[in-house]
Amino acid sequence: MGEKIKNVTAAVLCGGKSRRMGFDKAFLKNDEQYLLLQTVRKLQTLFEQVVLVSNTKAKFAHQTDFRGLPVLVDIYTEKGPIGGISTALGQVQTEYIFAMACDMPLPDVSLIERMYRGLHKEQVLVCSYKRKLEPLFAFYHKSCLPVFEKHIEMGELKPRSTFSSLEVGMYELSTEETKSIVNLNTPEDVRRWNEITTKK
């Protein structure tokens, strides 16, 4: 991999309630290592800047493994992923962010780099597979923020609800590439994922 990407900040969203999981998904582990930290390290090989977006900094305060990582506190509380994306867009200095959820255990930086190379003047570049979009593995331009804020005010909290008002590009995933957008929502998801990874 060549020079790191400078005009994009990678923002990992880790402020969700994790109701179905039963504990905070930011602290999912694999082989005694936090998945979130593994994700951050991968992203740091590609991006100069990587931040966490969380509903609070306090949950990381006693986790020495996370020391030194920038945490942006969500200013759009109780608004879900659109709030986290908007928080990042409003606080970073770069032209774009790459937003992803903290419960995606297999992000492929080569895929993210291919997406970036396909990014031209679109405000959003989002993954698509069989016409289904994954807005939590996508690039967003800072110019998206006013549209996002308007939708938050209206109570329309799904990121894709903004897409009709933005210039959106699609990156069509291959079947193999869909591994990167797998997410872990329940203990059963984690059990199945652990079984798959153990067999490899």
Stockholm file with secondary structure:
# STOCKHOLM 1.0

chainA/1-200         MGEKIKNVTAAVLCGGKSRRMGFDKAFLKNDEQYLLLQTVRKLQTLFEQVVLVSNTKAKFAHQTDFRGLPVLVDIYTEKGPIGGISTALGQVQTEYIFAMACDMPLPDVSLIERMYRGLHKEQVLVCSYKRKLEPLFAFYHKSCLPVFEKHIEMGELKPRSTFSSLEVGMYELSTEETKSIVNLNTPEDVRRWNEITTKK
#=GR chainA/1-200 SS CCSCEEEEEEEEECCCCCTTTSSCGGGCEETTEEHHHHHHHHHHTTEEEEEEEESCSHHHHTCGGGTTCCEEECSSTTCTHHHHHHHHHHHCCSSEEEEEETTCCCCCHHHHHHHHHTCSSCSEEEEEETTEEEEEEEEEEGGGHHHHHHHHHHTCCCGGGGGGGSCEEEEECCTGGGGGGCCCCSHHHHHHHHHHHHHC
#=GC SS_cons         CCSCEEEEEEEEECCCCCTTTSSCGGGCEETTEEHHHHHHHHHHTTEEEEEEEESCSHHHHTCGGGTTCCEEECSSTTCTHHHHHHHHHHHCCSSEEEEEETTCCCCCHHHHHHHHHTCSSCSEEEEEETTEEEEEEEEEEGGGHHHHHHHHHHTCCCGGGGGGGSCEEEEECCTGGGGGGCCCCSHHHHHHHHHHHHHC
//
